[in-house]
Amino acid sequence: MKTTFFTLLLCLFSFVSLSAQDLMVYGGLNSNKFCDYQKNNNHFSTLYASLSGFNMGVGLDKVKIAHHSFLFTLRMSNYKGVIYTINRTPDQVTTTGIEINKNVIGLGVYPFNFKILDNKLHLSLGAECNARLSVSTKGYQSTTFNSDLKDRYTAIDNTWRKYVNPIGVGLSGRLAYQLKLKNNLYLMPQYTLYFGLTNELKHQISTTQSVRHLLEIGLVKKLNFN
């Protein structure tokens, strides 16, 4: 995992040697909800609860590569969520409730960037690859056997960290607005939607992705490199 972390850092630092125009520093909060596309039925059902976390990051905008302008971001995010599953079989009913608290670092690449309203309103579309820095898990798993109606209860602790995927990939969309403070320095509130494409858990009967809403505010310094 350390190798992946340093690889992402080296990727961003390599962009500094490119012809970037804007340097961004930002931070804020996020609301995360796990989700899946499986329909609940008499045998299996899922329920998810949203929790809030925080973000901080840096970015380089207007990076010219092959005559095309890119936005690159490097963001550390803490996000949390709760997953409930109920699995019914003829012999037993198993209920699982697990809360995941995860820290990741993500490299975002936005090849589609649109600027309107005198370049004040920015819309960017791209993707993000993130690597797990740390994770904690807690909760319970309860099984009721139909034959004797006895319950078996197991507390979920951090040994379940092995079931959390170390790598995530998702689509990302960003909407930002620049407010001028003084020469070449801007205040920028921004909203980012991250839609995960990879599963958060390895060995879970429910395929679970992360959808995160990020509200952040940052400072933009126009470098004016040519």
Helices and strands as residue ranges (DSSP letters): H 2-16, E 22-35, E 44-65, E 68-88, E 92-116, E 121-145, E 151-156, G 158-163, E 167-177, E 179-182, E 185-196, E 209-222
